[in-house]
Amino acid sequence: MENLKEVLKSGKEVVFDNERTFNSDDGFRVALCSFRDESRNSWANGFKIEFNGAIVVSSTRFNVFKKKLEQLIKDWNLELKLDSE
């Protein structure tokens, strides 16, 4: 997660989930992290976290994004989902 900022800025999406640790009481949780930098609708640019389909963070400041992601990881036992490529 050291270079998460650069990975996101390169256009890749990063997924964290609790697939390995979830149980029926907590349910399955997934956080999709991305970065948007487009000239059209620039108000929507920045780092974004979609957590179970809802946008929970959309910020141009990486520190705000990172703080929320760290809290989600802690609260829901999320782990980085590695690509199977």
Protein Blocks (a to p, Z undefined) as FASTA:
>chain_A
ZZmmmmmmnopacdddfklmgcfknopadddddddddfbhkllgccdddeehiafbdcfb
lklmmmmmmmmmmmnopacdddfZZ
